């Protein structure tokens, strides 16, 4: 077992959780119908809570994804081809919104389109 597998032994484990950890916990907690205050956790506890929530059964399949953790315009890989998941979200929501499904997009463009379609469809 490596040190990565044991967050309680991290030298920064007692630090406050990162903004990415807090955002991910909030998103996971929403889909699992769990009440979690990420601000009350340290970095080590946040990592353990993420693992716990990832392994818990989904209770709220209609939970929406949270806001992007970072501004998509600042992504270093934003011009790369959109991921399969991004294109899948765009396809489902575009159809629901009565829009044509784009054939190809970059990651940043897809992220922005997802946010736009979430507003239009309420998804």
CORGIGI-V965406 format. One record per pair of residues at least 4 apart in sequence whose ideal C-beta (glycine too) atoms are under 6 Angstrom apart, sorted by the first residue. I is the first residue (numbers start at 1). J is the second residue. Records with the same first field share a line. If there is no record, write none. Layout:
I: J + J
//
This chain:
1: 5
3: 9
7: 13 + 44 + 47 + 48
8: 13 + 44
10: 44
12: 43
13: 43 + 44
14: 42
15: 43
17: 21 + 22 + 38 + 41 + 43 + 46
20: 69
21: 46
22: 38
23: 66 + 69
24: 50
25: 29 + 36 + 38 + 49
26: 66
27: 66
28: 53
29: 34 + 36
30: 63
31: 58 + 60 + 63
32: 53 + 56 + 59
33: 59 + 60
41: 45 + 46
68: 72 + 111
70: 74
72: 78 + 108 + 111
75: 108
77: 107
78: 107 + 108
79: 106
80: 107
82: 86 + 87 + 105 + 107 + 110
86: 110
89: 114
90: 94 + 110 + 113
91: 101
93: 117 + 121 + 123
94: 99 + 101
96: 121
97: 117 + 120 + 121
105: 109 + 110
117: 121
118: 123
//
